[in-house]
């Protein structure tokens, strides 16, 4: 652990980790130290919310690392908790097309290994909350009615909000596209409002492989090697902005939070005292073209969205060709491919294997790779295939949607 402070508001822990073994060790220490705040009832309803906004895996910087989720699940299971749900209300584009990101990322298979459930929050029963200007939005019931809520966001840059960590991650608690769309009536204020209604008990930021550049989906992975934990999302997001080398005043939701009194001077003094500068990585900032800047402008965006979701236009934009044109022009960061990939069998080309051991380090299940390729405990996440620098691990079967990740990120991920 690099730093930890026990005061409630000034509760921040920064832990350095790289391999699956280190991640498990650090999470076990972190949660053990927080044992008094965990539910005493072992049947307590525990919600874990990762960031699963895309079907591109954590090694691209897009989504929460399965190794981190596995470490949290392992601790909770070993501690005797049995009522654990992993829930996320995935990106509305995937939701609209009926694409199951939770299953594509193999979060469901990971959860099953630890006796937990997965749940798409887009389909949960709803609780009404209030957004700006009297707009009513609906959030997932389980995000309010739980006994303990662990938010596990990804540290990423974001072309609309400059960065996304704990605060913005709660958009995934909104039910369905119609409610997520309502945030854009006043995006920054509504992100702030979400955090006044939904209050996770603990935030564990995945900054192991973060994303710099033009996120949240088409940026570039950057290896930070940090897990950042605490109770106060405003303090954590402020710390993450400093780690990313972004002036907090240029992160709109942090600027608003300071104006509202949620980021007092004591937060800055505290981060100065712990020498947060030691952890700075200086991320590349988002860069967007003129067309994207126009349609995402805070005063114009809601009108573009009204046009975009008109029935005829919506049908046109829903086609594969339109999706690719929008991706090429920067109007969307996602390529939506509806075909799920096969249960891909893995093979080792021993003539290529140089014994670097990255496959073993990155395996969420802690398998003894490459010897245990296709082991019964393998969840087929393909982390080992993605990270192997010598391309010694090969795949059998149709990759379908996964081919887009390889097209965009294959070389970059292997060089991490």
Secondary structure, DSSP 8 states (H G I E B T S, - for coil): --EE--SSTT--EEEE--SHHHHHHHHHHHHHHTGGGS-SSTT--EEEEE---SSS-GGGTSS--HHHHHHHHHHHHHTT---EEEEE---HHHHHTT--HHHHTTHHHHHHHTT-EEEEGGGS-EEEEE-GGG-EEEEEHHHHS-SEEEEE-EEEEETTTEEESHHHHGGGGB-HHHHHHHGGGSHHHHHHHHHHH---SEEEEEEEEEEESSTTTSSEEEEEEEEEEES-HHHHHHHHHHHTT--GGGSHHHHHHHHTTSS-HHHHHHHHHTTGGGG----------HHHHHHT-TTTHHHHHHHHTSHHHHHHHTSHHHHHHHHHHTS-S-----------EEEE-TTT-----HHHHH-TT---TTTTTT-TT-----HHHHH-TT--EEEES--TTHHHHHHHHHHHHHT-
